[in-house]
């Protein structure tokens, strides 16, 4: 009787990425489902990854690694960070289910190290004192991960869910009682829902944060 096929770590990650691509979100993903897809049992996968979280982190790290493929630092420190952030956003845009995983659990693989190294190098090039760079890096990482996760969350909803959300938004905003919510009533026709114009918002928020860092760099 032929033995059960042994799957390599890379083959498992490939299958996990494909299963996640067709899943509603990362929470609906399970090692059991992945094992069934591969025609094996969960115990064989746990020889490669100790937990579902570790597996998801590894898949997310491959997205970071892909975002760095062909990357070359160009421009000043702000342009480097902006370019990198946009590449990471684009990479997770192709696998939005994993954006929340990255934001929730982070990653410690090769992709993560490459991204961290480039951001830290760019911050050093900015002229910030070394003692301030770790804190600035952390704030940037939190901001970028949150923006990407938020954008990815919107991209995974169905058309029906989007239309329902828009209707609820219109009712909540346009129907606001002006006596109880005077500011909301005043700006009701100009306030936009969270899902609107995410790309421009991402770049503007990041640019504002980088400008704040720049304003605090000691004169050389």
C-alpha positions as CSV (number, residue, x, y, z in Angstrom):
1,X,0.0,0.0,0.0
2,X,1.4,3.3,-1.0
3,X,2.3,5.7,1.8
4,X,0.6,9.1,2.3
5,X,2.4,11.8,0.4
6,X,4.7,14.1,2.3
7,X,4.1,17.7,1.7
8,X,6.9,20.3,1.8
9,X,6.6,23.5,3.8
10,X,6.4,25.5,0.6
11,X,3.7,23.3,-0.8
12,X,1.7,23.7,2.4
13,X,2.1,27.4,2.3
14,X,1.0,27.5,-1.4
15,X,-2.1,25.5,-0.6
16,X,-2.9,27.7,2.5
17,X,-2.5,30.9,0.4
18,X,-5.0,29.5,-2.2
19,X,-7.4,28.3,0.5
20,X,-7.3,31.7,2.2
21,X,-7.8,33.4,-1.2
22,X,-11.2,31.7,-1.5
23,X,-12.2,32.1,2.1
24,X,-14.4,34.9,3.5
25,X,-11.7,35.8,6.1
26,X,-8.8,34.3,8.0
27,X,-11.0,33.3,10.9
28,X,-12.9,30.8,8.7
29,X,-9.6,29.2,7.8
30,X,-8.6,26.1,9.7
31,X,-5.7,23.6,9.7
32,X,-8.3,20.9,9.4
33,X,-9.7,22.4,6.1
34,X,-6.2,22.8,4.8
35,X,-5.4,19.2,5.6
36,X,-8.5,18.0,3.8
37,X,-7.6,20.1,0.8
38,X,-4.2,18.4,0.7
39,X,-5.6,14.9,1.3
40,X,-3.8,14.4,4.6
41,X,-4.5,14.8,8.3
42,X,-3.9,17.8,10.6
43,X,-1.1,16.1,12.5
44,X,1.1,15.9,9.4
45,X,0.8,19.7,9.0
46,X,1.6,20.3,12.7
47,X,5.0,18.8,12.0
48,X,5.7,21.9,10.0
49,X,3.8,24.5,12.0
50,X,3.0,24.3,15.7
51,X,-0.3,26.2,15.4
52,X,-2.7,27.8,13.0
53,X,-1.3,31.2,14.0
54,X,2.2,30.2,13.1
55,X,1.0,29.0,9.8
56,X,-0.9,32.2,9.1
57,X,2.1,34.2,10.1
58,X,4.2,32.3,7.6
59,X,1.8,32.9,4.8
60,X,1.6,36.6,5.6
61,X,5.4,36.8,5.7
62,X,5.5,35.4,2.1
63,X,3.3,38.4,1.1
64,X,5.8,40.8,2.7
65,X,8.6,38.9,0.9
66,X,6.8,39.2,-2.4
67,X,6.3,43.0,-1.8
68,X,10.1,43.3,-1.5
69,X,10.8,41.4,-4.7
70,X,12.6,43.8,-7.1
71,X,12.5,46.7,-4.6
72,X,15.3,49.2,-4.9
73,X,15.4,52.2,-2.5
74,X,15.1,55.4,-4.5
75,X,14.6,59.1,-3.5
76,X,14.8,60.6,-0.1
77,X,13.8,58.9,3.1
78,X,10.2,59.9,2.9
79,X,9.9,58.6,-0.7
80,X,11.5,55.3,0.3
81,X,9.0,54.7,3.1
82,X,6.1,55.8,1.0
83,X,7.2,53.5,-1.9
84,X,7.6,50.6,0.5
85,X,4.2,51.2,2.2
86,X,2.5,51.3,-1.2
87,X,4.2,48.0,-2.3
88,X,3.1,46.3,0.9
89,X,-0.4,47.6,0.5
90,X,-0.6,46.4,-3.1
91,X,0.7,42.9,-2.1
92,X,-1.9,42.5,0.7
93,X,-4.5,43.9,-1.7
94,X,-4.1,40.7,-3.6
95,X,-4.6,38.6,-0.4
96,X,-6.8,40.9,1.8
97,X,-7.8,38.1,4.1
98,X,-4.2,38.1,5.4
99,X,-3.9,41.8,6.0
100,X,-5.7,41.4,9.4
101,X,-3.5,38.5,10.3
102,X,-0.4,40.6,9.7
103,X,-1.8,43.4,11.7
104,X,-2.9,41.1,14.5
105,X,0.0,38.7,14.8
106,X,2.8,40.4,12.9
107,X,5.5,38.2,11.4
108,X,9.1,37.3,12.1
109,X,10.2,35.8,8.8
110,X,12.5,37.0,6.1
111,X,9.9,39.3,4.5
112,X,9.3,41.0,7.8
113,X,13.0,41.5,8.4
114,X,13.5,43.0,4.9
115,X,10.6,45.5,5.5
116,X,11.9,46.4,8.9
117,X,15.4,46.9,7.7
118,X,14.4,49.2,4.9
119,X,12.2,51.4,7.1
120,X,14.9,51.6,9.8
121,X,17.5,52.5,7.1
122,X,15.2,55.2,5.7
123,X,14.7,56.7,9.2
124,X,18.4,56.7,9.8
125,X,18.8,58.6,6.5
126,X,16.3,61.2,7.7
127,X,18.7,62.6,10.3
128,X,16.7,61.4,13.3
129,X,18.9,60.7,16.3
130,X,19.4,56.9,16.7
131,X,17.6,56.9,20.1
132,X,14.4,58.1,18.5
133,X,14.3,55.7,15.6
134,X,12.8,52.6,17.3
135,X,9.8,54.6,18.6
136,X,9.3,56.3,15.2
137,X,9.6,52.9,13.5
138,X,6.9,51.4,15.8
139,X,4.5,54.2,15.2
140,X,4.9,53.9,11.4
141,X,4.5,50.1,11.5
142,X,1.2,50.5,13.6
143,X,-0.1,53.2,11.2
144,X,0.7,51.3,8.0
145,X,-0.6,47.9,9.3
146,X,-3.8,49.6,10.5
147,X,-4.4,51.4,7.2
148,X,-3.8,48.3,5.2
149,X,-6.0,46.1,7.4
150,X,-8.8,48.6,7.3
151,X,-8.6,48.9,3.5
152,X,-8.4,45.1,3.1
153,X,-11.4,44.7,5.3
154,X,-13.6,46.8,3.1
155,X,-12.4,45.0,-0.1
156,X,-13.6,41.6,1.2
157,X,-17.2,42.5,1.7
158,X,-19.8,41.5,-0.9
159,X,-21.6,43.9,-3.2
160,X,-24.8,43.2,-1.2
161,X,-23.0,43.9,2.1
162,X,-21.6,47.1,0.7
163,X,-25.0,48.4,-0.5
164,X,-26.5,47.6,2.9
165,X,-23.7,49.5,4.6
166,X,-24.2,52.5,2.3
167,X,-27.9,52.5,3.0
168,X,-27.3,52.4,6.8
169,X,-24.7,55.2,6.4
170,X,-27.2,57.4,4.5
171,X,-29.9,56.8,7.1
172,X,-27.5,57.5,10.0
173,X,-26.1,60.7,8.5
174,X,-28.8,62.3,6.4
175,X,-31.4,61.4,8.9
176,X,-29.5,62.7,11.9
177,X,-31.6,64.9,14.3
178,X,-30.1,68.4,13.9
179,X,-31.0,69.3,17.5
180,X,-29.1,66.3,18.9
181,X,-26.4,66.1,16.3
182,X,-26.0,69.6,15.0
183,X,-22.5,69.2,13.5
184,X,-23.4,65.9,11.8
185,X,-26.5,67.5,10.3
186,X,-24.5,70.5,9.1
187,X,-21.9,68.3,7.3
188,X,-24.2,65.5,6.4
189,X,-24.0,66.0,2.6
190,X,-20.2,66.2,2.6
191,X,-19.3,63.4,5.1
192,X,-18.1,60.3,3.2
193,X,-18.3,56.7,4.4
194,X,-15.2,54.9,5.5
195,X,-15.0,52.8,2.3
196,X,-14.8,55.9,0.1
197,X,-11.5,56.9,-1.6
198,X,-9.3,54.7,0.5
199,X,-6.3,55.0,-1.8
200,X,-6.1,58.8,-1.5
201,X,-6.7,58.6,2.3
202,X,-3.9,56.1,2.8
203,X,-1.4,58.3,1.0
204,X,-2.5,61.5,2.7
205,X,-2.4,60.1,6.2
206,X,1.0,58.5,5.6
207,X,2.3,61.8,4.1
208,X,1.1,63.8,7.1
209,X,2.7,61.4,9.5
210,X,6.0,61.6,7.6
211,X,5.8,65.4,7.6
212,X,5.4,65.3,11.3
213,X,8.5,63.3,11.7
214,X,10.4,65.6,9.4
215,X,9.3,68.6,11.4
216,X,10.9,67.2,14.5
217,X,14.3,66.3,13.0
218,X,17.0,68.4,14.6
219,X,18.7,70.8,12.3
220,X,22.0,69.5,11.0
